[in-house]
Amino acid sequence: MTADLSAEGGHGVVPLTGVPVIPEAVQVKRDWPLYEVFLRGKRGLNHVHVGSLHAADPQMALHHARDLYTRRNEGVSIWVVPAADITASSPDEKDPFFAPSGDKVYRHPTFYDIPDDVPHM
Amino acid sequence: MSDSLEDDFAAHALAEDTEDHRWAFGTGFTDALEGVDTRVPDGVDAQALAAYCLMLGDDALILSHRLQQWVTRAPELEEETAIANIALDLLGQARMLLARAGKADGTGRDEDQFAFWREAKEFRNVRLVERADGDFAEMLARLLVFSAWRLAQFDALRSSKDPVLSAIAAKGVKELTYHRDYAARWVVRLGDGTAESHRRMQAAFQTVWPLVDELFLTHRVEAALPQVAPDASTLRSEVDVILDTVLATATLDRPEVPPLAGVGSRYGRDGLHTEAFGYVLAEMQSVARAHTDATW
């Protein structure tokens, strides 16, 4: 081992000389846009968000979703949505958005007896 | 879309029968051969049936291995999974067909003995499945030709007199329909894409095309299995319509190249293989042969 090597950053021995300091401009391949995937496991259940994927267009996204997220017999229906089209609530607005409902127990249907043969409640 | 939205209504779900057991993710798997009578039917030549199952099993086994070679090499992660899924479908078909061959020929050999312990000249696959893919386009061109051909073949096999072949075909038709669709979509996308993608897609079909004619040669084994195995030559018109439609949509020309000749009227189905076959076979068999006691 010579003096111009160091284990800086915990990534093992790295050379310190002859290494470009400023990253060279590289041609970055433009990624396919991101889609969010929603699966329904059974008729009567809701579509549930399962993950995301990259695809060139919605049809390709649907096929990728089939290949990535239904390999273990999980689905009977798939929705794909461009991630850019989703408007999400902001963590900054958490209190005004969600805190007011936190003490209103009477909004929950917990005072009913649910028959045993009603599924998915 | 409105149909699937209506399906969401709870009333719909409550009214449906409870035969669908997929209450949880990843459950409800089925066995394609469950309840199927595995005895060779009366009047069917068992040795010919075994030979025919080997042909179809070897086609799937070798192409599956060629597709597996794309894992870690595909242009996108999503495509890699798609290709691996197709490879696994074909491997599943190969397993059932090779197991059927061992049962029909009376030797009781299992699928692994057929896959890993035969020599090259004992394999009965068509030569189309042997070559290594030069690029993504070649993988797609071959997959389109293969899946269009095999789908026509399996579609005919659904009414086979052998109940096992018929059950394997019924399962395989759904898989192959997706494989063909996957390949066709990409061929159209690339053929009708940029000048470079068009050029490479066309070049890929030029490379694959000499191996197409062999797929439709009638084999004596088929002739020995009336009502069990379709004559390969009868599949041609159906496959041609599909290929011509995809090629036209993709703005590609149907290649006009001479077919790869056999040797003394022997082809892949007779144990005559290309140089590439030795390499793919060696790779596929090396682990099983190096670790003879291994189980998996």
Boltz contact constraints between the chains, C-beta under 6 A:
constraints:
  - contact:
      token1: [A, 41]
      token2: [B, 25]
      max_distance: 6.0
  - contact:
      token1: [A, 42]
      token2: [B, 22]
      max_distance: 6.0
  - contact:
      token1: [A, 43]
      token2: [B, 7]
      max_distance: 6.0
  - contact:
      token1: [A, 43]
      token2: [B, 13]
      max_distance: 6.0
  - contact:
      token1: [A, 44]
      token2: [B, 13]
      max_distance: 6.0
  - contact:
      token1: [A, 53]
      token2: [B, 78]
      max_distance: 6.0
  - contact:
      token1: [A, 64]
      token2: [B, 78]
      max_distance: 6.0
  - contact:
      token1: [A, 67]
      token2: [B, 81]
      max_distance: 6.0
  - contact:
      token1: [A, 67]
      token2: [B, 82]
      max_distance: 6.0
  - contact:
      token1: [A, 67]
      token2: [B, 85]
      max_distance: 6.0
  - contact:
      token1: [A, 68]
      token2: [B, 81]
      max_distance: 6.0
  - contact:
      token1: [A, 72]
      token2: [B, 26]
      max_distance: 6.0
  - contact:
      token1: [A, 73]
      token2: [B, 26]
      max_distance: 6.0
  - contact:
      token1: [A, 73]
      token2: [B, 28]
      max_distance: 6.0
  - contact:
      token1: [A, 73]
      token2: [B, 29]
      max_distance: 6.0
  - contact:
      token1: [A, 74]
      token2: [B, 25]
      max_distance: 6.0
  - contact:
      token1: [A, 77]
      token2: [B, 4]
      max_distance: 6.0
